[in-house]
Amino acid sequence: MSVTFDPSLCVSCGACAAACPGTLIAAGDGAPARILYPGDCWGCASCLKACPARAVRLYLPPALGGRGGLLSYGTEGGRAVWRLERPGRDPVPFPWEPEGEGDY
């Protein structure tokens, strides 16, 4: 898996780079974020959740999103919303309530 950045949305804050556990993202200094080593991306989505501008999307493997499928993340009304975007189809939102997160 790998991520993509929309340079028109990126505010160059560096939040995605700070959140990446693999230190695979370069950001800041006024330049849009970019992934340094796409093949090493674990697909953990930490950068998606950290980005305040919704400039990061995660490529999905064919089994999850089909060809060209992207996963995005944002908040709406205080709720986390994951959105599946596929070419030629309407985006599919997945609202998520964090109840019980971390419970085992």
C-alpha positions as CSV (number, residue, x, y, z in Angstrom):
1,M,0.0,0.0,0.0
2,S,1.0,3.6,-0.4
3,V,-0.3,7.1,0.1
4,T,-0.8,10.0,-2.2
5,F,-0.9,13.7,-1.4
6,D,-2.9,16.4,-3.1
7,P,-0.5,19.3,-3.4
8,S,-3.4,21.7,-3.9
9,L,-4.8,20.8,-0.4
10,C,-1.5,20.3,1.4
11,V,-0.8,23.1,3.9
12,S,2.8,21.9,4.5
13,C,2.3,21.6,8.2
14,G,4.3,18.4,8.6
15,A,1.6,16.6,10.7
16,C,1.6,13.6,8.3
17,A,5.4,13.3,8.5
18,A,5.3,13.5,12.3
19,A,2.7,10.7,12.4
20,C,4.4,8.3,10.0
21,P,5.9,5.4,12.1
22,G,8.2,4.6,9.2
23,T,9.5,8.1,8.7
24,L,8.6,7.7,5.0
25,I,7.1,11.2,4.4
26,A,8.9,14.5,3.7
27,A,6.9,17.7,4.5
28,G,7.4,21.2,5.7
29,D,9.4,24.2,4.6
30,G,6.5,25.4,2.4
31,A,6.7,22.4,0.1
32,P,3.8,19.9,-0.3
33,A,4.2,16.6,1.5
34,R,5.5,13.7,-0.5
35,I,6.3,10.0,0.2
36,L,9.9,9.2,0.0
37,Y,9.7,5.4,-0.2
38,P,6.3,4.3,-1.5
39,G,7.2,0.6,-1.5
40,D,7.9,0.8,2.2
41,C,4.5,2.2,3.2
42,W,2.7,-0.1,5.7
43,G,-0.7,1.3,5.0
44,C,-1.3,2.1,8.6
45,A,-3.3,5.3,7.8
46,S,-1.6,7.4,10.5
47,C,-0.8,10.2,8.1
48,L,-4.5,10.3,6.9
49,K,-5.7,10.8,10.4
50,A,-3.1,13.4,11.2
51,C,-3.7,15.6,8.1
52,P,-5.9,18.6,9.0
53,A,-6.4,19.5,5.3
54,R,-7.5,16.1,4.1
55,A,-4.7,16.1,1.6
56,V,-3.7,12.5,2.1
57,R,-5.3,9.4,0.6
58,L,-4.4,5.8,0.9
59,Y,-4.2,3.6,-2.2
60,L,-6.1,0.3,-1.7
61,P,-5.2,-3.1,-3.1
62,P,-7.7,-4.5,-5.7
63,A,-9.3,-6.8,-3.1
64,L,-10.3,-3.8,-0.9
65,G,-11.0,-0.9,-3.3
66,G,-10.6,-2.1,-6.8
67,R,-8.3,-0.5,-9.3
68,G,-7.7,3.1,-8.5
69,G,-9.5,2.8,-5.1
70,L,-8.5,5.4,-2.5
71,L,-9.3,5.7,1.2
72,S,-9.6,9.2,2.7
73,Y,-10.3,10.3,6.3
74,G,-11.9,13.4,7.8
75,T,-14.3,14.5,10.5
76,E,-17.8,15.7,10.2
77,G,-19.8,17.0,13.1
78,G,-17.3,15.6,15.6
79,R,-17.4,12.1,14.0
80,A,-14.6,10.3,12.2
81,V,-15.6,9.5,8.6
82,W,-13.6,7.2,6.3
83,R,-14.5,7.5,2.6
84,L,-13.9,5.0,-0.2
85,E,-13.3,6.7,-3.5
86,R,-13.3,4.7,-6.8
87,P,-13.1,5.9,-10.4
88,G,-16.5,6.2,-12.0
89,R,-18.5,5.6,-8.7
90,D,-19.8,7.8,-6.0
91,P,-17.7,8.0,-2.8
92,V,-18.9,5.7,-0.1
93,P,-18.7,7.2,3.4
94,F,-18.1,5.0,6.5
95,P,-19.0,7.0,9.6
96,W,-17.3,5.6,12.7
97,E,-18.1,6.0,16.4
98,P,-15.1,5.5,18.6
99,E,-17.0,3.7,21.3
100,G,-15.0,0.9,22.8
101,E,-11.8,1.7,21.0
102,G,-9.0,-0.1,22.7
103,D,-11.3,-2.4,24.6
104,Y,-10.1,-6.0,24.6
